[in-house]
Amino acid sequence: MVLPNAVLVPNMLLPLHIFEAQYRAMLRWCLERDRLFCVALTKLGTQERDAENFSPVAGIGLVRACVGAEDGTSNLVLQGLARVKFGNLLQAEPFRIAEIRELRSDCPNPVEAEALGAKVVEICEKLHEQGREQPPALMRNLRHVANPDLLADIVTQAFVRGPLRQQRLLEEASVSERMRLLIRYLQTETA
């Protein structure tokens, strides 16, 4: 699925309203099989959602809940599972099917990633103190997230404004580099 304003981040939930014919067909197909599909962001400045106008890196997710309406539309919740990169297009109509490969996170220096994660949490707390509304449970538990990769995903979803920034974070395999980007993005919001 190609969308102009949505990024599916691993470990996070994305609510979607399915109404276009091609995506209705895609959803039916997915629900009859493994309940998985990808969400890709439309490239900056493009309106058409054809094969050249979306990011080759996307999030793959599992349909956790789906409620269909009488008019054929559906509301669903997609849980992000992983970052993926598209390969060859296997089918274009009525919806796209492509080869994918998982983009695994790289964390060669966990101590550095944890230190950068502590700085990210500090900035998030400052944003919260400045009035950035977040669920109380999120703010209570943010410091207790021990996995830097998971922390980066949570903060990307909860604090980073703008799909282009979220997409850039999705594309970054290095956990430490992702944390550095988060720090830079979050600091622009605290200034």
Sequence and secondary structure as in RCSB ss.txt:
>XXXX:A:sequence
MVLPNAVLVPNMLLPLHIFEAQYRAMLRWCLERDRLFCVALTKLGTQERDAENFSPVAGIGLVRACVGAEDGTSN
LVLQGLARVKFGNLLQAEPFRIAEIRELRSDCPNPVEAEALGAKVVEICEKLHEQGREQPPALMRNLRHVANPDL
LADIVTQAFVRGPLRQQRLLEEASVSERMRLLIRYLQTETA
>XXXX:A:secstr
 EESS    TT EEEEEE SHHHHHHHHHHHTTT EEEEEEB TT    STTSB SEEEEEEEEEEEE TTS EE
EEEEEEEEEEEEEEEE SSS EEEEEE   B S HHHHHHHHHHHHHHHHHHHHTT    HHHHHHGGG   HHH
HHHHHHHHH  SHHHHHHHHH  BHHHHHHHHHHHHHHHH 
